[in-house]
Amino acid sequence: MALAISTTFAIATVSFSAPRTTSAADPTTSGLAGYADYQTLQQRVKKLDEHPRIEVRSIGKSLEGRDLLMLVFSGKDDKIKADAKPALAIVGNIEAAHLLGGDLVLALCDDLVARVDSDEKIAALLDHYTLYVIPRPDPDGSEKCFAEPRTKVEGNARKTDDDRDFEVGEDPADDLNGDGIVSWMRVEDPTGKWMPHPNDPHLMVEADRSKGEVGRYHVYPEGRDDDNDGELNEDASLGVSLDRNFPHRYEAFEKLTGEHAASEPETKAIIDFLFDHRNVIGVFALGTDDNLFHPWKPNQQAESQRIAQHIHSADAPLQDFLAAEFKKIHGGNDCPAREPHAGSFSQWAYFHYGRWSLVSRGWWVPPMPLKPVDAKTAEKKSEGDAEKTVDENAEPKPAASEPAAATVTSAGTDVKPTDPSKPGDEKTAQEAGAKPIAEDKRLESERNAMRYLASRGIATSTDWASVDHPDFPGKKVEVGGPIPMATIVPPIEELAPIAQKHLNFIATIPEVLPSLKLVDTKVENLGGGLVRVSTKLLNSGRFPTMSRMGEITRAHQKLEIEIVSPLDAKFVIGSKRKLLDRIEGGSSREVQWLLRYEKEVPPALQLKFHSATIPPQSIEISIPAVATKEAKEETP
């Protein structure tokens, strides 16, 4: 575990832009400016509802009674019902604090509306496919991101007993200094394991004794022992994370997972909607894990296990293909990897719902390399005052005791290096006349995030400030550190081009989906009322008619082919309707019937085929007259 706390600093050979700090949870400087709270979400959805191709629905209610809004995009032809066409489901921030996911989906909707009348590819997408778009599946949890004091948000509005003492929320984190932010707290103590980062007096890392480092702080989430049980902030009633509440690999009796799988009304609403809409062929989620830059890996040896935990080897090459196409359109190549949670939505959609499931992080911090400067410039920079900043990306866990391996990191900015071996000495190495300390590489990715957000004017931390603490009498206690959630969303103005890339990719998906037609259809009148019919159902698309996992789980509707006769007939071979198993891309499936008519033979028959994810098609076939003996002999 790592606690990322940092300040600006100037090492002798590097130069950085200074991260911004703030003393209050001001959304205009802390990164949430422009992101939609629930009221703004409603207004934007209402505006989109004015478009003739869009219908707004509610798929359920949250715990606090908010609508789970969904936008349905479809074609202009009113005769074709949206729910009768093949569909793609697009889901926003399934994790409450991942506001980026929801706002990115809204930006994608805006881009779609702006382009649908001029972009043939986008228009064709909606003419042939329905899009079910759920921008914010957990509106209660996301709304907590905008509340004060600002604290780390992890779950919905469910009141949970996080420490399992039969009381709910009796010891949350506290805003001790009244700055509107619940950050971190460090307590000076010679038995502590933590020390200032070698390059920054406000950046905390766990001391590495093998390198001669000595800890002198304990670090805790900001707060007090509200219930006087000797533990700090052990029951904040964090709620339930929807991305840990889905049935696949659900972990019982764990924090944030809920009383049981699908315990939350929001989770259940999504599951019910998708199972009620069998026309959904694939799911695309904007989340914190990813399988487009880091596709799921198959494990053929494990495919015989009762509970599947790896993408099937028959499906993996197809996901790899989509991932490669996404990378081409997106243009990125450095997306961080993160395994999905147990109970995640994206894996449930594949392993239980049986659909193609794609998940994109949407955005991540681009590399911000350190810029070397000459010694004279570094010396000049070291003379000025430096702002202090913090990074929170390492997600420290509030605990009853100090974190086992917490680290506070730097933004990598113009602050003077210090000598951590001298407790209480906040002077720089230059001021002390010591040799400048080399750049420390610990938690480099978090420091990179701080540099990037600093360059965009985003405040990411509060300064360390002394407070009187009743639980630590006679000790120096300071409050400061990362602003919760400051490093997980980009500036709002960066979303539009990202949304455009995602829409461009979504518009290509129909090009590879299954495309079926009847070929090599033959009808023979054998005489005596017997009629033989044969046809082949050709899938000319790249993808099969369903995923292999969908076939295994039986959650995906099979393809159905039907022969329709205007007169009663007995089926000697075959049946009126046949269900067909998975048809691979580029292959076909032959179907035959032998019908017996007691009286007259009709002039024609009709062949029809469809599934929930394959548009219905039909052809009419004429039944020829019975060939006479003379005609047969003349036939070469």
C-alpha positions as CSV (number, residue, x, y, z in Angstrom):
1,M,0.0,0.0,0.0
2,A,1.2,3.5,-0.7
3,L,0.1,6.9,0.4
4,A,1.1,9.4,-2.1
5,I,1.9,12.8,-0.6
6,S,4.2,15.3,-2.3
7,T,5.4,18.8,-2.5
8,T,7.2,20.8,-5.1
9,F,10.9,20.4,-5.2
10,A,14.1,21.3,-7.2
11,I,16.7,18.7,-7.4
12,A,20.1,19.9,-8.6
13,T,19.7,18.4,-12.0
14,V,16.0,18.5,-12.7
15,S,13.2,21.1,-13.1
16,F,9.5,20.7,-12.7
17,S,6.3,22.7,-13.0
18,A,4.9,23.4,-9.5
19,P,1.7,21.5,-8.6
20,R,-1.1,23.6,-7.2
21,T,-2.2,23.4,-3.7
22,T,-5.5,24.4,-2.1
23,S,-6.8,25.0,1.3
24,A,-10.4,24.0,0.6
25,A,-12.4,21.6,-1.5
26,D,-12.8,24.1,-4.3
27,P,-13.9,22.3,-7.4
28,T,-12.5,25.0,-9.6
29,T,-8.9,24.2,-8.6
30,S,-9.1,20.6,-7.4
31,G,-9.9,18.9,-10.8
32,L,-13.7,18.5,-10.5
33,A,-14.6,21.7,-12.4
34,G,-17.0,20.9,-15.1
35,Y,-17.8,17.4,-14.0
36,A,-21.5,16.7,-13.8
37,D,-23.3,16.3,-10.4
38,Y,-26.7,14.6,-10.6
39,Q,-28.6,17.8,-11.3
40,T,-26.3,18.7,-14.2
41,L,-26.5,15.1,-15.4
42,Q,-30.3,15.4,-15.6
43,Q,-30.1,18.7,-17.5
44,R,-27.7,17.3,-20.1
45,V,-29.8,14.1,-20.5
46,K,-32.9,16.3,-20.9
47,K,-31.2,18.3,-23.6
48,L,-30.1,15.1,-25.5
49,D,-33.7,13.8,-25.2
50,E,-34.7,16.6,-27.7
51,H,-33.0,14.7,-30.5
52,P,-35.3,12.6,-32.7
53,R,-33.1,9.5,-32.5
54,I,-32.9,9.5,-28.7
55,E,-35.3,8.2,-26.1
56,V,-34.6,8.6,-22.4
57,R,-35.7,5.9,-20.0
58,S,-35.1,5.0,-16.3
59,I,-34.0,1.4,-15.7
60,G,-34.6,1.7,-11.9
61,K,-34.0,3.7,-8.8
62,S,-31.0,4.1,-6.6
63,L,-31.1,3.6,-2.8
64,E,-31.7,7.4,-2.4
65,G,-34.4,7.4,-5.1
66,R,-32.5,8.8,-8.0
67,D,-33.4,7.6,-11.5
68,L,-30.8,5.3,-13.2
69,L,-31.0,7.2,-16.5
70,M,-30.5,5.5,-19.8
71,L,-30.4,7.0,-23.3
72,V,-31.6,4.9,-26.2
73,F,-30.1,5.8,-29.6
74,S,-31.7,4.3,-32.7
75,G,-32.6,4.9,-36.4
76,K,-35.0,7.4,-37.9
77,D,-37.4,4.7,-39.1
78,D,-40.2,4.5,-36.5
79,K,-41.4,1.1,-37.9
80,I,-38.2,-0.5,-36.6
81,K,-38.5,-0.7,-32.8
82,A,-35.3,0.0,-30.9
83,D,-35.6,-3.1,-28.7
84,A,-36.1,-5.3,-31.8
85,K,-32.7,-4.5,-33.3
86,P,-29.3,-5.8,-32.3
87,A,-27.8,-3.5,-29.7
88,L,-24.7,-2.4,-27.9
89,A,-24.8,-1.4,-24.2
90,I,-22.5,1.4,-23.2
91,V,-22.0,1.9,-19.4
92,G,-20.3,4.8,-17.7
93,N,-18.7,5.0,-14.2
94,I,-19.6,1.7,-12.6
95,E,-17.3,2.8,-9.8
96,A,-18.8,5.8,-7.9
97,A,-15.6,8.0,-7.8
98,H,-14.7,7.4,-11.5
99,L,-16.6,10.5,-12.6
100,L,-14.5,10.4,-15.8
101,G,-16.5,7.4,-17.0
102,G,-19.9,9.0,-16.7
103,D,-18.8,12.4,-18.2
104,L,-16.9,10.6,-21.0
105,V,-20.1,8.8,-21.9
106,L,-22.0,12.1,-22.0
107,A,-19.3,13.6,-24.2
108,L,-19.6,10.6,-26.5
109,C,-23.4,11.2,-26.7
110,D,-22.8,14.8,-27.6
111,D,-20.3,13.9,-30.3
112,L,-22.7,11.3,-31.7
113,V,-25.6,13.8,-31.9
114,A,-23.3,16.4,-33.6
115,R,-22.1,13.9,-36.2
116,V,-25.1,11.7,-37.0
117,D,-26.5,13.8,-39.7
118,S,-23.2,14.3,-41.5
119,D,-21.2,11.2,-40.8
120,E,-22.5,8.2,-42.9
121,K,-20.7,5.7,-40.6
122,I,-22.5,7.1,-37.5
123,A,-25.8,7.2,-39.2
124,A,-25.4,3.6,-40.4
125,L,-24.5,2.5,-36.9
126,L,-27.8,3.8,-35.6
127,D,-29.9,2.6,-38.5
128,H,-28.8,-1.0,-38.0
129,Y,-28.0,-1.1,-34.2
130,T,-29.5,0.3,-31.1
131,L,-27.3,1.9,-28.4
132,Y,-28.3,1.6,-24.8
133,V,-26.3,4.2,-22.9
134,I,-26.2,4.3,-19.1
135,P,-23.9,7.2,-18.1
136,R,-24.0,6.9,-14.3
137,P,-25.1,3.6,-12.8
138,D,-24.4,4.7,-9.3
139,P,-25.7,8.3,-9.0
140,D,-25.8,8.2,-5.2
141,G,-22.1,7.2,-4.9
142,S,-21.0,9.7,-7.5
143,E,-23.0,12.5,-5.8
144,K,-20.8,12.0,-2.7
145,C,-17.8,13.2,-4.7
146,F,-19.3,16.7,-4.7
147,A,-20.2,16.8,-1.0
148,E,-18.2,18.5,1.8
149,P,-16.0,17.8,3.5
150,R,-14.4,16.2,0.4
151,T,-13.3,12.6,1.2
152,K,-12.4,9.5,-0.7
153,V,-15.5,7.9,-2.2
154,E,-15.7,4.2,-2.7
155,G,-19.3,3.0,-2.6
156,N,-22.9,3.9,-3.0
157,A,-25.3,5.3,-0.3
158,R,-25.7,1.9,1.5
159,K,-25.0,2.3,5.3
160,T,-22.4,-0.4,6.0
161,D,-20.9,-1.7,9.2
162,D,-17.3,-1.6,8.0
163,D,-15.7,-2.9,11.2
164,R,-18.5,-5.4,11.9
165,D,-19.3,-4.3,15.4
166,F,-23.1,-4.0,14.9
167,E,-22.9,-0.2,14.6
168,V,-22.9,1.7,11.4
169,G,-20.7,4.7,10.6
170,E,-19.7,5.5,14.2
171,D,-16.1,6.3,13.5
172,P,-15.6,8.0,10.1
173,A,-12.7,10.1,9.0
174,D,-12.9,13.7,10.2
175,D,-12.0,17.1,8.8
176,L,-9.9,18.2,11.8
177,N,-8.7,21.6,10.4
178,G,-12.0,22.6,8.8
179,D,-10.5,23.1,5.3
180,G,-13.3,21.1,3.6
181,I,-11.0,18.2,2.8
182,V,-10.4,14.9,4.7
183,S,-6.8,14.2,3.9
184,W,-4.0,12.6,5.9
185,M,-2.4,13.0,9.3
186,R,1.1,12.4,10.4
187,V,2.2,12.1,14.1
188,E,5.9,12.6,14.9
189,D,7.2,9.7,16.9
190,P,10.6,8.0,17.1
191,T,8.9,4.6,16.7
192,G,7.2,5.5,13.5
193,K,8.0,3.8,10.2
194,W,7.6,6.8,8.0
195,M,10.0,9.6,7.0
196,P,10.0,12.5,4.6
197,H,10.8,11.6,1.0
198,P,14.5,12.2,0.4
199,N,13.7,14.9,-2.2
200,D,10.8,16.6,-0.4
201,P,10.1,17.4,3.2
202,H,6.3,17.0,2.6
203,L,6.6,13.7,0.8
204,M,6.4,10.7,3.0
205,V,7.7,7.2,2.4
206,E,8.2,4.2,4.5
207,A,11.8,4.2,5.7
208,D,14.1,1.6,4.1
209,R,16.3,0.5,6.9
210,S,18.5,-1.5,4.5
211,K,19.5,1.9,3.1
212,G,20.1,3.4,6.5
213,E,16.8,5.3,6.5
214,V,15.1,6.0,9.8
215,G,11.4,6.5,10.3
216,R,10.0,9.2,12.6
217,Y,6.3,9.4,11.8
218,H,3.1,7.4,12.1
219,V,0.6,8.1,9.3
220,Y,-3.2,7.8,9.5
221,P,-6.2,9.1,7.6
222,E,-7.3,12.4,9.0
223,G,-9.6,12.0,11.9
224,R,-10.1,11.1,15.6
225,D,-11.2,8.1,17.6
226,D,-14.9,9.1,17.6
227,D,-16.2,6.0,19.3
228,N,-13.3,5.8,21.9
229,D,-12.4,2.2,21.0
230,G,-8.7,2.8,20.6
231,E,-8.9,2.7,16.8
232,L,-9.0,5.5,14.2
233,N,-11.6,5.9,11.4
234,E,-12.3,2.2,11.2
235,D,-16.0,2.6,10.4
236,A,-16.7,5.3,7.8
237,S,-19.7,3.4,6.4
238,L,-18.2,3.4,2.9
239,G,-21.1,1.8,1.2
240,V,-21.0,-0.9,-1.5
241,S,-19.0,-0.6,-4.7
242,L,-21.1,-1.8,-7.6
243,D,-17.9,-3.0,-9.4
244,R,-17.5,-5.5,-6.6
245,N,-21.2,-6.5,-6.3
246,F,-21.8,-8.5,-9.5
247,P,-22.0,-12.3,-9.2
248,H,-18.9,-13.4,-11.0
249,R,-16.2,-14.2,-8.5
250,Y,-18.1,-12.3,-5.9
251,E,-16.3,-12.1,-2.5
252,A,-18.5,-12.4,0.5
253,F,-17.8,-10.8,3.9
254,E,-15.4,-8.2,2.4
255,K,-15.5,-4.5,2.7
256,L,-17.4,-2.7,-0.2
257,T,-18.8,-6.0,-1.6
258,G,-22.3,-5.9,-0.1
259,E,-24.3,-8.4,1.9
260,H,-24.5,-10.7,-1.1
261,A,-24.0,-10.7,-4.8
262,A,-26.3,-8.2,-6.6
263,S,-27.5,-6.9,-3.2
264,E,-27.7,-3.3,-4.4
265,P,-30.7,-2.0,-6.3
266,E,-28.4,-0.4,-8.8
267,T,-26.6,-3.7,-9.5
268,K,-29.9,-5.5,-9.8
269,A,-31.3,-2.9,-12.2
270,I,-28.4,-3.3,-14.6
271,I,-28.6,-7.1,-14.5
272,D,-32.4,-7.2,-14.9
273,F,-32.3,-4.8,-17.8
274,L,-29.6,-6.7,-19.7
275,F,-31.1,-10.1,-19.2
276,D,-34.5,-8.6,-20.3
277,H,-32.9,-7.3,-23.5
278,R,-31.5,-10.3,-25.3
279,N,-30.8,-8.2,-28.3
280,V,-27.6,-6.8,-26.7
281,I,-24.7,-8.3,-28.6
282,G,-21.9,-6.6,-26.6
283,V,-21.1,-4.4,-23.7
284,F,-18.7,-1.5,-23.7
285,A,-17.8,0.0,-20.3
286,L,-15.8,3.0,-19.2
287,G,-14.1,1.9,-16.0
288,T,-10.8,1.7,-14.1
289,D,-9.7,-1.7,-15.5
290,D,-8.9,-2.3,-19.2
291,N,-9.0,-5.1,-21.7
292,L,-8.3,-3.1,-24.9
293,F,-4.7,-2.2,-24.2
294,H,-4.3,-5.3,-22.0
295,P,-6.6,-8.0,-23.4
296,W,-7.7,-10.8,-21.1
297,K,-5.5,-13.9,-21.4
298,P,-6.9,-17.4,-22.0
299,N,-5.9,-20.5,-20.1
300,Q,-6.9,-23.7,-22.0
301,Q,-5.9,-25.9,-19.2
302,A,-8.4,-24.2,-16.9
303,E,-11.3,-24.4,-19.4
304,S,-12.6,-27.6,-17.9
305,Q,-13.1,-26.0,-14.5
306,R,-16.6,-25.5,-13.3
307,I,-16.2,-21.8,-12.7
308,A,-14.5,-20.0,-15.6
309,Q,-12.1,-17.3,-14.7
310,H,-10.2,-16.8,-18.0
311,I,-11.5,-15.7,-21.4
312,H,-12.2,-18.8,-23.5
313,S,-9.4,-19.6,-26.0
314,A,-12.0,-19.5,-28.9
315,D,-12.9,-15.9,-27.9
316,A,-9.5,-14.5,-27.1
317,P,-8.3,-14.0,-30.7
318,L,-11.5,-12.0,-31.4
319,Q,-11.0,-9.8,-28.4
320,D,-7.3,-9.4,-29.4
321,F,-8.5,-8.2,-32.8
322,L,-10.8,-5.6,-31.3
323,A,-8.1,-4.5,-29.0
324,A,-5.7,-4.0,-31.9
325,E,-8.3,-1.9,-33.8
326,F,-8.9,0.2,-30.7
327,K,-5.2,0.9,-30.3
328,K,-5.0,2.1,-33.9
329,I,-7.8,4.5,-33.4
330,H,-6.8,5.6,-29.9
331,G,-3.2,6.1,-30.7
332,G,-2.0,5.5,-27.1
333,N,0.5,2.8,-26.1
334,D,1.2,3.3,-22.4
335,C,-2.0,2.5,-20.7
336,P,-1.4,1.2,-17.1
337,A,-2.6,-2.3,-16.5
338,R,-5.0,-3.2,-13.7
339,E,-6.8,-6.4,-13.0
340,P,-10.5,-6.2,-12.6
341,H,-12.0,-6.5,-9.1
342,A,-13.6,-9.7,-8.1
343,G,-17.3,-9.1,-8.7
344,S,-16.6,-6.6,-11.5
345,F,-19.2,-5.6,-14.1
346,S,-17.0,-6.1,-17.1
347,Q,-16.2,-9.7,-16.2
348,W,-19.8,-10.5,-15.3
349,A,-20.9,-9.3,-18.7
350,Y,-18.7,-11.9,-20.3
351,F,-18.7,-14.8,-17.9
352,H,-22.4,-14.7,-16.9
353,Y,-24.2,-12.6,-19.5
354,G,-22.2,-14.3,-22.2
355,R,-21.7,-11.2,-24.3
356,W,-18.5,-9.7,-25.8
357,S,-17.3,-7.4,-23.0
358,L,-15.0,-4.5,-23.6
359,V,-13.7,-2.1,-21.0
360,S,-11.6,1.1,-21.5
361,R,-10.0,3.2,-18.9
362,G,-10.8,6.2,-21.1
363,W,-7.9,8.3,-19.8
364,W,-4.6,7.9,-17.9
365,V,-1.8,10.3,-17.1
366,P,0.6,10.7,-20.0
367,P,4.4,10.5,-19.3
368,M,5.8,13.8,-18.0
369,P,9.6,13.3,-18.1
370,L,11.9,15.2,-15.8
371,K,13.6,18.2,-17.5
372,P,17.3,18.5,-16.7
373,V,18.6,21.9,-15.8
374,D,22.1,23.2,-15.2
375,A,23.4,23.7,-11.7
376,K,23.1,27.5,-11.8
377,T,19.4,27.3,-12.7
378,A,18.8,24.7,-10.0
379,E,20.5,26.9,-7.4
380,K,18.4,29.9,-8.4
381,K,15.2,27.9,-8.2
382,S,16.2,26.6,-4.7
383,E,16.2,30.2,-3.4
384,G,12.5,30.7,-4.0
385,D,9.5,29.5,-1.9
386,A,8.0,26.2,-3.1
387,E,4.4,25.1,-3.0
388,K,3.7,21.8,-1.4
389,T,1.6,19.2,-3.2
390,V,0.4,15.7,-2.7
391,D,-0.7,12.6,-4.7
392,E,-3.4,10.2,-3.8
393,N,-3.3,7.7,-6.6
394,A,-2.0,4.8,-4.4
395,E,-5.3,4.5,-2.6
396,P,-4.3,4.1,1.0
397,K,-6.7,2.1,3.1
398,P,-8.1,3.7,6.3
399,A,-7.2,1.4,9.2
400,A,-7.5,1.1,12.9
401,S,-3.7,1.2,13.2
402,E,-1.1,2.7,10.9
403,P,-0.9,1.4,7.3
404,A,1.4,-1.6,6.9
405,A,3.3,-0.1,3.9
406,A,2.1,3.4,3.2
407,T,4.0,5.9,1.2
408,V,3.6,9.5,0.6
409,T,4.9,10.7,-2.8
410,S,5.9,13.8,-4.7
411,A,4.6,15.6,-7.7
412,G,8.2,16.1,-8.8
413,T,8.3,19.9,-8.8
414,D,10.6,22.7,-7.7
415,V,11.2,22.0,-4.1
416,K,14.5,21.8,-2.2
417,P,15.8,18.4,-1.3
418,T,16.2,17.7,2.4
419,D,18.2,15.4,4.6
420,P,15.7,13.1,6.2
421,S,18.2,11.8,8.7
422,K,17.7,14.9,10.8
423,P,14.3,14.9,12.6
424,G,12.6,18.2,12.4
425,D,15.1,19.7,10.0
426,E,13.1,21.1,7.1
427,K,16.1,22.9,5.5
428,T,17.2,22.0,2.0
429,A,20.4,20.1,1.4
430,Q,21.7,23.1,-0.5
431,E,21.0,25.4,2.5
432,A,22.7,22.9,4.8
433,G,25.8,22.9,2.6
434,A,25.3,19.2,1.9
435,K,25.7,17.4,-1.4
436,P,22.4,17.4,-3.3
437,I,20.4,14.2,-2.9
438,A,19.8,12.2,-6.0
439,E,16.3,11.8,-7.5
440,D,14.4,9.1,-5.6
441,K,12.4,6.8,-7.9
442,R,9.8,5.6,-5.3
443,L,6.2,6.0,-6.5
444,E,7.4,7.5,-9.8
445,S,4.0,7.1,-11.5
446,E,2.2,9.1,-8.8
447,R,4.7,11.8,-9.0
448,N,4.3,11.8,-12.8
449,A,0.5,12.4,-12.3
450,M,1.3,15.3,-10.0
451,R,3.6,16.9,-12.6
452,Y,0.9,16.5,-15.3
453,L,-1.9,17.9,-13.3
454,A,0.3,20.8,-12.1
455,S,0.9,21.7,-15.8
456,R,-2.9,21.9,-16.1
457,G,-3.4,24.1,-13.1
458,I,-5.0,21.4,-11.0
459,A,-4.6,21.5,-7.2
460,T,-3.8,18.1,-5.8
461,S,-2.8,18.7,-2.2
462,T,-3.1,20.6,1.0
463,D,-0.1,21.9,3.0
464,W,0.9,20.1,6.2
465,A,-0.5,22.1,9.1
466,S,-0.3,21.5,12.9
467,V,-3.4,20.6,14.8
468,D,-4.2,19.9,18.4
469,H,-5.3,16.3,18.6
470,P,-7.0,14.8,21.7
471,D,-5.9,11.3,20.9
472,F,-2.2,12.2,20.7
473,P,-1.6,14.5,23.7
474,G,1.9,16.1,23.8
475,K,2.7,15.0,20.3
476,K,3.2,17.0,17.1
477,V,0.3,16.2,14.8
478,E,0.0,17.6,11.3
479,V,-2.8,17.4,8.8
480,G,-2.3,17.6,5.0
481,G,-1.5,15.5,2.0
482,P,-3.5,14.3,-1.0
483,I,-6.8,15.8,-2.0
484,P,-9.1,12.8,-2.4
485,M,-9.6,11.7,-6.0
486,A,-7.6,14.6,-7.3
487,T,-5.5,12.4,-9.7
488,I,-8.1,10.1,-11.2
489,V,-9.8,12.6,-13.6
490,P,-8.4,14.8,-16.3
491,P,-9.3,18.4,-16.8
492,I,-12.8,18.4,-18.3
493,E,-11.8,20.1,-21.5
494,E,-9.7,17.0,-22.4
495,L,-12.8,14.7,-22.6
496,A,-14.1,15.8,-26.0
497,P,-11.3,14.4,-28.2
498,I,-11.1,11.2,-26.0
499,A,-14.9,10.7,-26.5
500,Q,-14.5,11.2,-30.3
501,K,-11.9,8.4,-30.4
502,H,-14.2,6.0,-28.5
503,L,-17.1,6.8,-30.7
504,N,-15.0,6.2,-33.8
505,F,-14.1,2.8,-32.4
506,I,-17.7,1.9,-31.5
507,A,-18.7,2.8,-35.1
508,T,-16.4,0.2,-36.4
509,I,-17.7,-2.7,-34.3
510,P,-20.7,-3.5,-36.6
511,E,-18.2,-4.1,-39.4
512,V,-16.9,-7.2,-37.7
513,L,-20.1,-8.6,-36.2
514,P,-21.9,-11.6,-37.7
515,S,-23.6,-11.0,-41.1
516,L,-25.9,-13.9,-42.2
517,K,-27.7,-14.8,-45.4
518,L,-29.2,-17.9,-47.0
519,V,-27.2,-19.4,-49.9
520,D,-27.4,-22.5,-52.1
521,T,-31.1,-22.9,-51.4
522,K,-32.6,-25.8,-53.3
523,V,-36.2,-27.1,-53.6
524,E,-37.1,-30.5,-55.1
525,N,-40.6,-31.7,-55.8
526,L,-40.2,-35.5,-55.5
527,G,-43.7,-36.4,-56.3
528,G,-46.3,-38.1,-54.1
529,G,-46.6,-34.9,-52.0
530,L,-42.9,-35.1,-51.0
531,V,-40.9,-31.8,-51.1
532,R,-37.2,-31.6,-50.2
533,V,-35.6,-28.3,-49.2
534,S,-32.0,-27.6,-48.3
535,T,-30.2,-24.3,-47.7
536,K,-27.0,-23.0,-46.1
537,L,-26.8,-20.2,-43.6
538,L,-23.6,-18.3,-44.3
539,N,-21.9,-16.0,-41.8
540,S,-19.8,-13.7,-43.8
541,G,-18.8,-11.6,-40.8
542,R,-15.5,-11.9,-38.8
543,F,-17.3,-12.8,-35.5
544,P,-19.3,-15.9,-34.8
545,T,-23.0,-15.7,-34.1
546,M,-22.3,-15.7,-30.3
547,S,-19.2,-15.9,-28.1
548,R,-18.1,-19.3,-27.0
549,M,-18.8,-18.3,-23.4
550,G,-22.3,-17.3,-24.4
551,E,-22.8,-20.8,-25.8
552,I,-21.4,-22.4,-22.7
553,T,-23.6,-20.3,-20.3
554,R,-26.6,-20.6,-22.6
555,A,-27.3,-16.9,-21.8
556,H,-27.1,-16.0,-25.5
557,Q,-30.1,-16.9,-27.6
558,K,-29.4,-19.3,-30.4
559,L,-30.1,-18.6,-34.0
560,E,-33.5,-19.9,-35.2
561,I,-34.4,-20.9,-38.7
562,E,-38.0,-21.5,-39.7
563,I,-39.8,-22.9,-42.8
564,V,-43.3,-21.5,-43.3
565,S,-45.8,-23.4,-45.5
566,P,-49.2,-22.0,-46.4
567,L,-50.6,-25.6,-46.3
568,D,-50.4,-28.2,-43.6
569,A,-47.5,-30.6,-44.0
570,K,-45.9,-33.4,-42.0
571,F,-42.1,-33.0,-41.4
572,V,-40.4,-36.3,-42.3
573,I,-37.0,-34.8,-41.8
574,G,-36.4,-31.7,-39.7
575,S,-38.9,-29.6,-37.9
576,K,-40.7,-26.3,-38.5
577,R,-38.2,-24.4,-36.4
578,K,-34.6,-25.3,-35.8
579,L,-32.2,-23.9,-33.3
580,L,-28.6,-23.6,-34.6
581,D,-25.5,-23.6,-32.5
582,R,-22.7,-21.1,-32.9
583,I,-21.7,-20.4,-36.5
584,E,-18.1,-19.2,-36.9
585,G,-17.2,-16.2,-39.0
586,G,-16.6,-17.1,-42.6
587,S,-18.4,-20.5,-42.3
588,S,-21.9,-21.9,-43.0
589,R,-24.4,-24.3,-41.6
590,E,-26.5,-26.6,-43.8
591,V,-30.2,-27.2,-42.9
592,Q,-32.5,-29.7,-44.6
593,W,-36.2,-30.6,-44.5
594,L,-38.4,-33.2,-46.1
595,L,-42.1,-32.4,-46.1
596,R,-45.1,-34.6,-47.0
597,Y,-48.3,-33.0,-48.2
598,E,-51.5,-35.2,-48.0
599,K,-53.3,-33.3,-50.8
600,E,-51.9,-30.6,-52.9
601,V,-48.4,-29.1,-52.8
602,P,-48.3,-25.3,-52.4
603,P,-46.6,-23.2,-55.1
604,A,-44.1,-21.6,-52.7
605,L,-42.6,-21.8,-49.2
606,Q,-40.9,-19.2,-47.0
607,L,-37.6,-19.5,-45.1
608,K,-37.0,-17.1,-42.2
609,F,-34.2,-16.9,-39.7
610,H,-33.4,-14.6,-36.7
611,S,-32.1,-14.4,-33.2
612,A,-32.2,-11.6,-30.6
613,T,-28.9,-10.3,-31.9
614,I,-29.4,-11.1,-35.6
615,P,-31.9,-9.0,-37.6
616,P,-34.7,-11.1,-39.0
617,Q,-34.5,-12.0,-42.7
618,S,-36.7,-14.1,-45.0
619,I,-36.8,-15.4,-48.6
620,E,-39.6,-17.0,-50.6
621,I,-38.8,-20.1,-52.6
622,S,-41.0,-21.5,-55.4
623,I,-41.7,-25.2,-55.5
624,P,-41.3,-26.6,-59.0
625,A,-43.6,-29.0,-60.7
626,V,-42.9,-32.7,-60.5
627,A,-40.5,-33.7,-63.3
628,T,-42.0,-36.3,-65.7
629,K,-40.2,-39.4,-66.6
630,E,-39.6,-38.1,-70.1
631,A,-38.2,-34.8,-68.8
632,K,-35.9,-36.7,-66.5
633,E,-34.6,-38.8,-69.4
634,E,-34.0,-35.7,-71.5
635,T,-32.1,-34.0,-68.7
636,P,-28.3,-34.3,-69.4
